[in-house]
Amino acid sequence: MCRNITILRGLEPPATDEEIEASARQYVRKVSGVQKTSAATEEAFEIAVKAVTEATAVLLADLPPRKAVPKSEPPIRRLARR
């Protein structure tokens, strides 16, 4: 669906809450078509981000470990290295 969403499962160290939320935010932007929220879209957008963040955290916790780390790291980690 969106090539910009980074694989979080198998990261070392594990994905942070911030990385999970950033991924959820990108997903909600993509499926909703909302890049910048307005007064009319902000509440629904933030509710969706929270729900996707929670679901993603549960999913990552419940999946078995990956055999190999993902090929790319999340943008937040790339920026932190700079």
Secondary structure, DSSP 8 states (H G I E B T S, - for coil): --TTS---TT-SS---HHHHHHHHHHHHHHHH--SS--TTTHHHHHHHHHHHHHHHHHHHHHS---SS--SS--HHHHHHH-
